[in-house]
Amino acid sequence: MNLSTFTESLAANEPPRNISVYLKSLWYDAKGDWDKAHQLIQDVEDKNASWIHAYLHRKEGDVANSGYWYSQAGKRRSSLSLEREWEEIVTALI
């Protein structure tokens, strides 16, 4: 799987089978289901989950909370557009 095939999967009603919780969260986010994306990732305790968590809170507009999660991920707050950051995260986690 690559970014292109992952993006193409957004036409389906369900995420691809056998993808990680990280990609599943990002899939639901791209489908417009922020709550489901957040629910999937909020209790996963590692740097990748923290990065997604930071992105989701940035998207939500909660700057302080996103800053906390970026620090947990060992990342600086992204200056990319939300769409470009989403692509960056997906590409890194595929």
Backbone as ProteinMPNN parsed JSONL, in Angstrom:
{"seq_chain_A": "MNLSTFTESLAANEPPRNISVYLKSLWYDAKGDWDKAHQLIQDVEDKNASWIHAYLHRKEGDVANSGYWYSQAGKRRSSLSLEREWEEIVTALI", "coords_chain_A": {"N_chain_A": [[0.849, -1.17, 0.0], [0.438, 2.274, -0.688], [0.532, 5.913, -0.491], [-1.224, 6.754, -2.51], [-2.896, 4.485, -3.046], [-3.974, 4.19, -0.537], [-5.376, 6.592, -0.273], [-7.214, 6.22, -2.345], [-8.734, 4.25, -1.187], [-10.517, 5.601, 0.329], [-12.872, 5.91, -0.973], [-14.425, 3.79, -0.347], [-16.801, 2.282, 1.977], [-15.863, 1.259, 4.319], [-12.78, 1.006, 6.16], [-9.67, -0.265, 4.731], [-9.0, -3.752, 5.152], [-6.997, -5.178, 7.728], [-5.282, -2.996, 8.301], [-3.193, -0.812, 10.231], [-3.994, 0.543, 13.499], [-3.267, 3.174, 13.503], [-3.39, 4.001, 10.786], [-6.057, 3.426, 10.369], [-7.289, 5.297, 12.041], [-6.513, 7.674, 10.742], [-7.782, 7.238, 8.324], [-10.523, 7.327, 9.025], [-10.573, 9.991, 9.883], [-10.092, 11.331, 7.44], [-12.425, 10.675, 6.179], [-14.161, 12.316, 7.399], [-14.951, 11.763, 9.971], [-14.118, 12.769, 12.708], [-14.466, 12.231, 15.44], [-14.504, 9.392, 15.615], [-11.951, 8.867, 14.632], [-10.4, 10.055, 16.628], [-11.227, 8.6, 18.868], [-10.186, 6.067, 18.279], [-7.427, 6.48, 18.494], [-6.768, 7.759, 20.867], [-6.097, 6.331, 23.224], [-3.814, 4.947, 22.659], [-0.487, 4.534, 23.364], [2.132, 5.71, 22.213], [4.754, 7.186, 20.174], [3.916, 7.495, 17.488], [1.113, 7.42, 17.671], [0.781, 9.654, 19.279], [1.586, 11.646, 17.515], [-0.457, 11.543, 15.575], [-2.571, 12.16, 17.264], [-1.848, 14.763, 17.981], [-2.062, 16.035, 15.469], [-4.852, 15.68, 15.035], [-5.945, 17.248, 17.126], [-4.904, 19.702, 16.403], [-6.281, 20.065, 14.02], [-8.815, 20.266, 15.052], [-8.603, 22.691, 16.238], [-7.605, 23.136, 18.723], [-5.096, 24.443, 19.992], [-3.318, 24.461, 22.233], [-3.611, 21.862, 23.325], [-2.859, 20.344, 21.096], [-0.198, 21.103, 20.925], [0.877, 19.925, 23.221], [0.633, 17.185, 22.504], [2.214, 17.075, 20.195], [4.704, 17.455, 21.413], [4.857, 15.118, 22.937], [5.098, 13.334, 20.878], [7.584, 13.912, 20.012], [7.912, 15.825, 18.097], [7.877, 18.907, 16.239], [5.4, 21.501, 16.167], [3.433, 21.334, 13.306], [3.845, 23.243, 10.324], [2.694, 22.881, 7.991], [-0.113, 22.648, 5.689], [-3.219, 21.295, 6.859], [-4.081, 19.209, 5.23], [-1.726, 18.478, 3.903], [-0.136, 17.722, 6.072], [-1.566, 15.496, 6.94], [-1.12, 13.789, 4.754], [1.652, 13.51, 5.032], [1.857, 12.138, 7.471], [0.427, 9.762, 6.912], [2.042, 8.723, 4.844], [4.427, 8.283, 6.235], [3.64, 6.236, 7.935], [2.771, 4.081, 6.482]], "CA_chain_A": [[0.0, 0.0, 0.0], [1.119, 3.561, -0.689], [-0.395, 7.029, -0.258], [-2.239, 6.768, -3.554], [-3.884, 3.419, -2.836], [-4.673, 4.491, 0.71], [-6.333, 7.657, -0.597], [-8.269, 5.603, -3.154], [-9.59, 3.442, -0.309], [-11.505, 6.481, 0.96], [-14.132, 5.776, -1.707], [-15.166, 2.669, 0.255], [-17.552, 2.566, 3.2], [-15.098, 0.738, 5.452], [-11.335, 1.068, 5.905], [-9.089, -1.526, 4.268], [-8.763, -4.772, 6.184], [-5.622, -5.417, 8.181], [-4.413, -1.831, 8.435], [-2.9, -0.481, 11.623], [-4.89, 1.472, 14.171], [-2.852, 4.515, 13.085], [-3.98, 4.282, 9.478], [-7.506, 3.41, 10.524], [-7.648, 6.603, 12.596], [-6.366, 8.667, 9.681], [-8.816, 6.948, 7.334], [-11.782, 7.905, 9.521], [-10.442, 11.442, 9.842], [-10.273, 11.773, 6.054], [-13.839, 10.464, 5.841], [-14.945, 13.318, 8.109], [-15.392, 11.268, 11.272], [-13.079, 13.147, 13.658], [-14.699, 11.551, 16.714], [-14.055, 8.004, 15.489], [-10.492, 8.918, 14.5], [-9.858, 10.376, 17.951], [-11.521, 7.465, 19.748], [-9.268, 4.973, 17.963], [-6.023, 6.771, 18.764], [-6.527, 8.463, 22.129], [-5.55, 5.498, 24.292], [-2.594, 4.289, 22.202], [0.584, 5.299, 24.008], [3.445, 5.71, 21.575], [5.03, 8.431, 19.453], [3.084, 7.598, 16.285], [-0.237, 7.792, 18.115], [0.852, 11.035, 19.746], [1.642, 12.5, 16.326], [-1.818, 11.601, 15.042], [-3.361, 12.87, 18.27], [-1.496, 16.18, 17.809], [-2.691, 16.474, 14.21], [-6.306, 15.761, 15.225], [-6.27, 18.415, 17.951], [-4.617, 20.876, 15.573], [-7.415, 20.185, 13.104], [-9.944, 20.69, 15.887], [-8.376, 24.077, 16.626], [-7.148, 23.159, 20.115], [-3.663, 24.657, 19.825], [-2.579, 24.049, 23.427], [-3.636, 20.404, 23.408], [-2.044, 19.8, 20.009], [1.199, 21.327, 21.29], [1.253, 18.869, 24.171], [0.779, 15.915, 21.807], [3.418, 17.147, 19.357], [5.87, 17.227, 22.268], [4.861, 13.684, 23.265], [5.53, 12.625, 19.671], [8.938, 14.311, 19.676], [7.792, 16.604, 16.854], [7.508, 20.322, 16.323], [4.087, 21.777, 15.585], [3.546, 21.407, 11.859], [3.458, 24.476, 9.643], [2.056, 22.458, 6.741], [-1.57, 22.631, 5.715], [-3.734, 20.059, 7.469], [-4.105, 18.165, 4.199], [-0.352, 18.039, 3.661], [0.334, 16.99, 7.248], [-2.232, 14.19, 6.883], [-0.366, 12.995, 3.783], [2.958, 13.225, 5.616], [1.692, 11.099, 8.503], [0.077, 8.509, 6.226], [3.23, 8.235, 4.136], [5.386, 7.795, 7.226], [3.136, 5.068, 8.659], [2.426, 2.967, 5.573]], "C_chain_A": [[0.897, 1.235, 0.0], [0.078, 4.664, -0.491], [-1.531, 7.026, -1.264], [-3.308, 5.7, -3.327], [-4.65, 3.636, -1.533], [-5.739, 5.557, 0.464], [-7.491, 7.11, -1.42], [-9.23, 4.804, -2.286], [-10.668, 4.288, 0.366], [-12.848, 6.454, 0.236], [-15.013, 4.671, -1.128], [-15.892, 3.126, 1.521], [-16.838, 2.122, 4.459], [-13.613, 0.846, 5.129], [-10.813, -0.271, 5.393], [-8.863, -2.486, 5.442], [-7.278, -4.812, 6.516], [-4.719, -4.188, 8.131], [-4.243, -1.521, 9.921], [-3.946, 0.464, 12.197], [-4.551, 2.907, 13.778], [-3.523, 4.891, 11.768], [-5.503, 4.277, 9.54], [-7.991, 4.761, 11.068], [-7.583, 7.68, 11.515], [-7.398, 8.474, 8.578], [-10.145, 7.573, 7.777], [-11.724, 9.429, 9.545], [-10.707, 11.96, 8.429], [-11.714, 11.605, 5.583], [-14.748, 11.449, 6.577], [-15.448, 12.891, 9.466], [-14.28, 11.498, 12.305], [-13.224, 12.378, 14.967], [-14.204, 10.107, 16.68], [-12.528, 7.951, 15.398], [-9.849, 9.141, 15.862], [-10.061, 9.203, 18.915], [-10.526, 6.326, 19.523], [-7.856, 5.223, 18.482], [-5.751, 7.28, 20.177], [-5.9, 7.624, 23.233], [-4.31, 4.706, 23.877], [-1.427, 5.15, 22.673], [1.931, 5.063, 23.352], [3.582, 6.975, 20.739], [4.181, 8.587, 18.198], [1.657, 8.019, 16.641], [-0.262, 9.234, 18.596], [0.892, 12.015, 18.574], [0.251, 12.653, 15.713], [-2.715, 12.391, 15.985], [-3.109, 14.376, 18.16], [-2.168, 16.759, 16.57], [-4.2, 16.652, 14.394], [-6.7, 16.979, 16.065], [-5.927, 19.72, 17.234], [-5.783, 21.131, 14.626], [-8.647, 20.715, 13.837], [-9.827, 22.173, 16.269], [-7.915, 24.245, 18.056], [-5.619, 23.223, 20.122], [-2.862, 24.155, 21.027], [-2.495, 22.527, 23.522], [-2.786, 19.787, 22.298], [-0.558, 19.978, 20.32], [1.714, 20.28, 22.257], [1.521, 17.566, 23.431], [1.948, 15.926, 20.831], [4.658, 16.89, 20.207], [5.973, 15.766, 22.669], [5.37, 12.848, 22.095], [6.984, 12.928, 19.316], [8.994, 15.119, 18.393], [7.535, 18.062, 17.188], [6.126, 20.481, 15.697], [4.259, 21.988, 14.081], [3.125, 22.776, 11.345], [2.829, 24.166, 8.289], [0.55, 22.656, 6.839], [-2.008, 21.329, 6.366], [-3.718, 18.912, 6.465], [-2.709, 17.604, 3.962], [0.212, 17.285, 4.869], [-0.285, 15.597, 7.282], [-1.462, 13.275, 5.935], [1.001, 12.593, 4.321], [2.866, 12.086, 6.63], [1.375, 9.763, 7.847], [1.308, 7.912, 5.571], [4.246, 7.64, 5.106], [4.943, 6.472, 7.853], [2.728, 3.891, 7.78], [3.568, 1.965, 5.554]], "O_chain_A": [[1.968, 1.243, 0.605], [-1.111, 4.384, -0.342], [-2.682, 7.271, -0.902], [-4.501, 5.992, -3.409], [-5.832, 3.304, -1.438], [-6.868, 5.435, 0.938], [-8.637, 7.504, -1.207], [-10.412, 4.692, -2.611], [-11.628, 3.746, 0.915], [-13.851, 6.925, 0.772], [-16.214, 4.628, -1.394], [-15.631, 4.203, 2.057], [-17.178, 2.567, 5.555], [-13.225, 0.785, 3.962], [-11.451, -1.304, 5.601], [-8.575, -2.07, 6.565], [-6.426, -4.515, 5.678], [-3.51, -4.323, 7.938], [-5.057, -1.924, 10.751], [-4.69, 1.106, 11.456], [-5.434, 3.763, 13.724], [-4.14, 5.949, 11.647], [-6.159, 5.044, 8.835], [-8.995, 5.298, 10.598], [-8.494, 8.498, 11.391], [-7.84, 9.445, 7.965], [-10.806, 8.26, 6.999], [-12.723, 10.089, 9.256], [-11.46, 12.917, 8.246], [-12.165, 12.319, 4.687], [-15.966, 11.421, 6.401], [-16.283, 13.574, 10.061], [-13.596, 10.563, 12.721], [-12.233, 11.926, 15.54], [-13.555, 9.653, 17.622], [-11.892, 7.093, 16.011], [-8.864, 8.486, 16.204], [-9.163, 8.862, 19.684], [-10.077, 5.695, 20.479], [-7.162, 4.281, 18.867], [-4.609, 7.234, 20.635], [-5.228, 8.174, 24.105], [-3.808, 3.888, 24.649], [-1.387, 6.352, 22.411], [2.765, 4.316, 23.863], [2.631, 7.746, 20.613], [3.765, 9.699, 17.872], [1.072, 8.877, 15.979], [-1.227, 9.956, 18.346], [0.297, 13.09, 18.639], [-0.168, 13.76, 15.375], [-3.527, 13.202, 15.54], [-4.045, 15.172, 18.237], [-2.765, 17.834, 16.617], [-4.765, 17.656, 13.96], [-7.676, 17.661, 15.752], [-6.594, 20.734, 17.441], [-6.217, 22.27, 14.453], [-9.414, 21.51, 13.296], [-10.825, 22.823, 16.581], [-7.839, 25.367, 18.558], [-4.939, 22.203, 20.24], [-1.838, 23.494, 20.855], [-1.424, 21.975, 23.772], [-2.071, 18.814, 22.534], [0.249, 19.102, 20.013], [2.842, 19.804, 22.134], [2.525, 16.905, 23.693], [2.61, 14.904, 20.652], [5.568, 16.185, 19.772], [7.078, 15.227, 22.734], [5.987, 11.8, 22.284], [7.558, 12.289, 18.434], [10.0, 15.104, 17.684], [7.047, 18.401, 18.265], [5.73, 19.711, 14.822], [5.134, 22.738, 13.648], [2.186, 23.389, 11.852], [2.476, 25.072, 7.534], [0.004, 22.814, 7.931], [-1.241, 20.367, 6.414], [-3.381, 17.78, 6.811], [-2.534, 16.392, 3.835], [0.954, 16.317, 4.704], [0.392, 14.625, 7.614], [-1.183, 12.124, 6.268], [1.457, 11.472, 4.096], [3.703, 11.183, 6.64], [1.982, 8.745, 8.181], [1.583, 6.723, 5.727], [4.852, 6.607, 4.82], [5.784, 5.67, 8.259], [2.38, 2.825, 8.287], [3.489, 0.953, 4.857]]}, "name": "protein", "num_of_chains": 1, "seq": "MNLSTFTESLAANEPPRNISVYLKSLWYDAKGDWDKAHQLIQDVEDKNASWIHAYLHRKEGDVANSGYWYSQAGKRRSSLSLEREWEEIVTALI"}
